[in-house]
């Protein structure tokens, strides 16, 4: 990995793309520390230090934003609106036929889909901004969080959060256009990594106050190291289907007749099932911030059922990860198209006839391989929740598995993207 980045730094255009991406990340992190007006930072810190403010939902949003959520800064909503909008649009393109035709209509259709996604992002950002403002306006038991509660204060704070979501979306698209790609993943990676020093300081403080033993910390580090190893192993693993190309004679020369393979990645969808699943399971708690209740009833029981402290939360997360893994498989890999391409080029999978038998076999292999990869992703994401059952002091690490998956997955995806661009630039072609 390090050698790949070192070699990419020697290529002028790739160096320019890397520099552009680093500048965008720097600007993004700068926006993540610009506070919005009318917010008392000390009272806000008390909110996140209290039992309600220290909830797992707040912890999840804080991880995605790189501590910007707990400080109510310009980029407090982080990439969540854009990710949720992408989920909504991808689901709608399958459910609504006009959107499906638009998606398949080429570059122009893709541009229109992207434009609609931007509008959906703004709408979701407005919804989340209103929820965050309502939470801030309630204050804490020690006093108010907002310096002034009025319609003008609400308008300014909500518009700042919405503008931050729009700027984040623009920065991610700029990385896609002029940087190394994977814009939203790169920004999410920067947020999670930026929390490293604070997490280390928090762990040291807990050890110093005898809230966390050194043995527990060693176990956490060992589990993280093993998780990274298995994530890399599973991500790079693939199932290779043997392919035989028939010989054909053109003039006096014979072409084809070679043996190759069709690689099928074990984790073809990357980290997106994790991100999507966490976004979906966080929706009930997000609604609870906007419409809180203190009285016993259906709404409170509903919020408690879907809270991160309930037994249903990790189960739902696990099921959604598997579901989104298969969902991404259906939109990114078409076995019928692959089988038709093999048949057109004279290739056959050994033991299966061209056409439908080949596509059925590829589909069967895909379903089995994807299930293994999805189960692994689900186990790694849910494992910290299981640890918390035995040790309540581990509540701050419930999203540790998700963070590791995202960080490692983004690094591997970015490395592959850079390697592919380097290969394309160093390929001389048959004319030379």
C-alpha positions in Angstrom: 0.0 0.0 0.0 2.7 2.5 1.0 4.7 1.5 -2.1 1.6 2.3 -4.2 1.3 5.8 -2.9 5.0 6.3 -3.2 5.0 5.3 -6.8 1.9 7.4 -7.5 3.7 10.4 -6.1 6.2 10.1 -8.9 3.6 10.4 -11.6 2.9 14.1 -12.3 -0.8 13.9 -13.0 -1.5 11.4 -10.1 0.6 13.7 -7.8 -1.6 16.6 -8.8 -4.7 14.5 -8.0 -3.3 13.5 -4.6 -2.5 17.1 -3.8 -5.9 18.2 -4.8 -7.5 15.5 -2.6 -5.4 16.5 0.4 -6.3 20.2 -0.1 -10.0 19.2 -0.2 -9.6 17.2 3.0 -7.9 20.1 4.7 -10.7 22.5 3.7 -13.2 19.9 4.9 -11.5 19.6 8.3 -11.3 23.3 8.6 -15.1 23.6 8.1 -15.6 20.9 10.7 -14.2 23.2 13.4 -16.1 26.4 12.5 -18.9 26.8 15.0 -22.4 27.9 14.2 -23.7 31.1 15.9 -25.8 31.3 19.1 -24.4 28.0 20.6 -22.9 27.8 24.1 -19.9 25.4 23.6 -19.6 24.6 27.4 -23.3 23.8 27.7 -23.1 21.7 24.6 -20.2 19.8 26.0 -22.3 19.1 29.1 -25.1 17.8 26.9 -22.8 15.2 25.3 -21.3 14.4 28.7 -24.7 13.6 30.2 -26.5 10.4 30.0 -28.8 11.6 27.2 -26.1 13.4 25.2 -23.8 10.4 25.5 -26.2 8.1 23.8 -25.1 5.7 21.1 -26.9 7.7 18.4 -24.9 10.8 19.3 -21.8 8.7 19.3 -22.6 7.4 15.8 -23.2 10.8 14.4 -20.1 12.1 16.1 -18.0 9.3 14.5 -19.3 10.1 11.1 -18.6 13.8 11.6 -15.2 13.6 13.2 -16.4 15.2 16.5 -18.1 18.1 14.5 -21.5 16.9 15.7 -20.6 17.2 19.4 -19.3 20.8 18.7 -22.3 22.0 16.6 -20.0 23.2 13.8 -20.8 24.0 10.2 -20.2 20.4 9.1 -22.0 18.8 12.0 -24.3 16.7 9.8 -21.3 15.4 7.9 -21.9 12.9 5.1 -25.1 11.4 6.6 -27.5 13.4 4.4 -25.6 12.6 1.2 -25.3 8.9 2.1 -29.0 8.6 3.0 -30.0 10.4 -0.2 -27.9 7.9 -2.2 -29.7 5.0 -0.5 -33.1 6.6 -1.3 -32.3 7.2 -4.9 -30.8 3.7 -5.5 -34.0 2.2 -4.0 -36.3 4.4 -6.0 -34.5 3.6 -9.3 -35.5 0.0 -8.7 -39.0 0.7 -7.6 -39.9 3.5 -10.0 -39.7 2.6 -13.7 -39.1 6.1 -15.1 -36.1 6.6 -12.8 -34.8 3.2 -13.9 -35.0 4.1 -17.5 -33.3 7.4 -16.7 -30.5 5.6 -15.0 -30.0 3.3 -18.0 -30.1 6.1 -20.6 -26.4 6.9 -20.5 -24.4 9.9 -19.2 -27.2 12.4 -19.6 -29.5 10.2 -17.5 -26.8 9.8 -14.9 -26.4 13.5 -14.6 -30.2 13.9 -14.0 -30.1 11.2 -11.3 -27.1 13.0 -9.7 -29.1 16.3 -9.8 -32.1 14.7 -8.1 -29.8 13.2 -5.5 -28.5 16.7 -4.7 -32.0 17.9 -4.1 -32.8 14.9 -1.9 -29.6 15.5 0.1 -30.7 19.1 0.8 -34.2 17.9 1.9 -32.7 15.2 4.2 -30.1 17.7 5.5 -33.0 20.1 6.4 -34.8 17.4 8.2 -31.7 16.5 10.3 -30.9 20.1 10.9 -34.3 20.7 12.3 -34.0 17.7 14.6 -30.6 18.8 15.8 -31.9 22.4 16.5 -34.8 21.0 18.5 -32.3 19.0 20.6 -30.2 22.1 21.2 -33.2 24.2 22.0 -34.3 21.9 24.8 -31.0 22.5 26.7 -29.9 20.5 29.7 -30.8 20.3 33.3 -28.0 22.8 34.1 -29.3 25.4 31.7 -29.9 26.4 28.0 -27.5 25.5 25.2 -28.5 28.3 22.9 -27.6 31.9 23.8 -30.9 33.1 22.3 -34.0 31.2 21.4 -36.0 32.9 18.7 -37.2 32.4 15.1 -34.1 34.2 13.8 -31.8 31.9 15.8 -33.5 28.8 14.6 -33.3 30.1 11.0 -29.6 30.9 11.1 -28.6 27.6 12.8 -30.7 25.4 10.5 -29.5 27.2 7.4 -25.9 26.8 8.5 -26.3 23.1 8.9 -28.1 22.8 5.5 -25.3 24.9 3.9 -22.7 22.6 5.5 -24.4 19.5 4.0 -24.4 21.2 0.5 -20.7 22.1 0.8 -19.8 18.6 1.9 -21.6 17.2 -1.1 -19.8 19.6 -3.4 -16.4 18.8 -1.9 -17.0 15.0 -2.4 -18.0 15.6 -6.0 -14.8 17.6 -6.6 -12.7 14.7 -5.3 -14.6 12.5 -7.8 -14.0 14.8 -10.7 -10.5 16.2 -10.0 -9.1 13.9 -7.3 -8.5 10.2 -6.8 -12.2 9.3 -6.6 -14.3 7.8 -3.9 -15.1 11.3 -2.6 -17.7 10.6 0.0 -15.6 7.6 1.3 -12.5 9.7 1.5 -14.3 12.4 3.6 -15.8 9.7 5.9 -12.3 8.2 6.3 -10.9 11.6 7.3 -13.6 12.0 9.9 -13.0 8.7 11.5 -9.2 9.0 11.5 -9.4 12.5 13.0 -10.9 11.0 16.2 -7.9 8.8 16.8 -6.0 11.2 19.2 -9.2 11.9 21.2 -10.0 8.2 21.5 -6.4 7.5 22.7 -6.7 10.3 25.3 -10.1 9.1 26.4 -8.7 5.5 26.9 -5.7 6.9 28.8 -8.0 8.9 31.1 -10.2 5.9 31.7 -7.2 3.8 32.6 -5.9 6.5 34.9 -9.3 6.7 36.7 -9.5 2.9 37.0 -12.5 2.8 34.7 -10.7 0.6 32.2 -8.0 -1.9 32.9 -4.8 -2.2 30.9 -5.7 -5.8 30.1 -8.9 -4.6 28.5 -7.1 -2.1 26.4 -4.6 -4.8 25.2 -7.6 -7.0 24.3 -9.2 -4.2 22.4 -6.0 -3.5 20.4 -5.5 -7.2 19.7 -9.1 -7.5 18.5 -8.6 -4.4 16.3 -5.5 -5.9 14.8 -7.1 -9.2 14.1 -10.1 -7.4 12.6 -7.9 -5.4 10.3 -6.1 -8.6 9.2 -9.4 -10.5 8.5 -11.0 -7.5 6.7 -8.0 -7.2 4.4 -8.0 -11.0 3.8 -11.7 -11.1 3.1 -11.7 -8.0 0.9 -8.9 -9.3 -1.3 -10.3 -12.9 -1.5 -12.0 -13.9 -4.7 -13.6 -17.0 -6.3 -12.1 -17.7 -9.7 -14.2 -19.5 -12.2 -12.2 -21.3 -15.0 -12.9 -20.0 -18.5 -11.8 -21.6 -21.8 -11.7 -19.6 -25.0 -12.2 -21.5 -28.2 -9.6 -21.5 -31.0 -10.4 -19.6 -34.2 -8.4 -19.3 -37.4 -8.1 -15.9 -39.1 -6.1 -16.3 -42.3 -3.1 -18.4 -41.5 -3.0 -17.6 -37.8 -4.9 -19.2 -35.0 -6.3 -17.0 -32.2 -7.7 -17.9 -28.8 -7.5 -21.3 -27.2 -6.3 -19.9 -23.9 -7.3 -20.7 -20.4 -8.2 -17.9 -17.9 -10.5 -17.2 -15.0 -13.5 -15.0 -14.1 -12.7 -13.4 -10.7 -15.6 -12.9 -8.3 -14.8 -10.8 -5.2 -15.8 -12.1 -1.8 -16.8 -8.6 -0.7 -17.8 -6.9 -4.0 -19.8 -4.1 -2.3 -17.1 -2.9 0.0 -18.0 -0.8 3.0 -21.3 0.5 1.6 -23.6 -2.1 3.3 -22.2 -1.1 6.7 -22.8 2.6 6.0 -26.3 2.1 4.6 -27.3 -0.3 7.4 -26.2 2.1 10.1 -28.0 5.0 8.4 -31.3 3.0 8.3 -31.1 1.8 12.0 -30.4 5.3 13.2 -33.6 6.7 11.7 -36.0 5.8 14.6 -33.6 7.4 17.1 -33.3 10.5 14.9 -37.1 10.8 14.9 -36.9 10.5 18.7 -34.7 13.6 18.8 -37.3 15.6 16.8 -40.4 14.2 18.6 -39.3 13.4 22.1 -41.6 12.0 24.7 -41.4 11.4 28.5 -44.7 9.6 29.0 -45.1 5.9 28.6 -47.0 4.9 25.5 -46.6 3.5 22.0 -44.1 6.1 20.8 -41.7 5.7 23.8 -41.9 1.9 23.6 -41.2 2.2 19.8 -38.1 4.3 20.5 -36.9 2.0 23.2 -37.4 -1.0 20.9 -35.1 0.5 18.2 -32.6 2.1 20.5 -29.0 1.0 20.3 -29.2 -0.4 23.8 -31.9 -2.9 22.9 -31.3 -6.4 21.7 -33.1 -5.7 18.4 -30.5 -3.1 17.3 -27.5 -5.4 16.6 -29.9 -8.0 15.1 -31.4 -5.5 12.7 -28.0 -4.1 11.8 -26.8 -7.6 11.0 -29.8 -8.4 8.8 -29.6 -5.0 7.0 -25.9 -5.5 6.2 -26.7 -8.8 4.5 -29.6 -7.3 2.7 -27.6 -4.4 1.4 -24.8 -6.6 0.4 -27.2 -8.5 -2.0 -28.8 -5.3 -3.0 -25.5 -3.8 -4.1 -24.7 -7.1 -5.9 -27.8 -6.8 -8.0 -27.0 -3.3 -9.2 -23.3 -3.7 -9.7 -23.0 -7.2 -11.3 -25.2 -8.7 -14.0 -24.6 -12.5 -14.5 -26.7 -12.5 -17.8 -24.6 -9.8 -19.3 -21.4 -11.5 -18.3 -22.6 -14.8 -19.7 -23.5 -13.1 -23.0 -20.1 -11.4 -23.2 -18.4 -14.7 -22.7 -20.5 -16.3 -25.4 -19.8 -13.5 -27.9 -16.1 -13.8 -27.4 -16.0 -17.6 -27.7 -15.5 -18.2 -24.0 -17.1 -20.9 -21.8 -17.0 -21.8 -18.2 -15.7 -25.4 -18.0 -18.6 -27.8 -17.5 -21.4 -25.4 -18.4 -23.0 -24.6 -21.8 -23.0 -21.0 -23.0 -26.0 -18.8 -22.4 -28.6 -19.5 -19.6 -26.7 -22.4 -17.9 -23.6 -20.2 -17.6 -25.6 -17.3 -16.1 -27.4 -19.6 -13.7 -24.1 -21.0 -12.5 -22.5 -17.5 -12.1 -25.6 -16.5 -10.1 -25.4 -19.5 -7.8 -21.7 -18.8 -7.1 -22.4 -15.1 -6.6 -25.1 -15.8 -4.0 -22.8 -18.2 -2.0 -19.8 -15.9 -2.1 -21.8 -12.8 -1.2 -23.4 -14.6 1.7 -19.9 -15.4 3.2 -18.7 -11.8 2.7 -21.9 -10.3 4.1 -21.8 -12.6 7.2 -18.3 -11.5 7.9 -19.2 -7.8 7.6 -22.1 -8.3 9.9 -20.1 -10.2 12.5 -17.4 -7.5 12.6 -20.0 -4.7 12.8 -22.0 -6.4 15.6 -19.2 -7.8 17.6 -18.6 -4.6 19.7 -22.3 -4.7 20.7 -21.8 -8.2 22.1 -18.8 -7.1 24.0 -20.8 -4.3 25.7 -23.2 -6.9 27.1 -20.4 -8.3 29.3 -18.7 -4.9 30.0 -20.7 -1.7 30.2 -17.5 0.3 30.3 -17.1 -0.6 26.6 -20.1 1.5 25.6 -17.9 4.0 23.9 -16.5 1.3 21.5 -19.9 0.0 20.2 -19.1 1.5 16.8 -15.5 0.4 16.8 -16.1 -2.5 14.4 -17.9 -0.2 11.9 -15.1 2.3 12.1 -12.4 -0.3 11.4 -14.4 -1.7 8.5 -14.9 1.8 6.9 -11.3 2.8 7.4 -9.7 -0.4 6.1 -12.3 -0.6 3.2 -11.6 2.9 2.1 -7.9 2.4 2.2 -8.1 -0.7 0.1 -10.5 0.8 -2.4 -8.3 3.9 -2.8 -5.2 1.8 -3.2 -6.9 -0.2 -6.0 -8.1 2.9 -7.7 -4.6 4.4 -7.7 -3.1 1.1 -8.9 -5.6 1.0 -11.8 -4.7 4.5 -12.8 -1.0 3.8 -12.7 -1.5 0.6 -14.8 -3.4 2.6 -17.4 -0.6 5.3 -17.5 2.2 2.8 -17.8 0.6 0.6 -20.4 2.4 1.2 -23.7 0.1 -0.7 -26.0 0.9 -3.0 -28.9 2.1 -0.2 -31.2 5.2 0.4 -29.1 
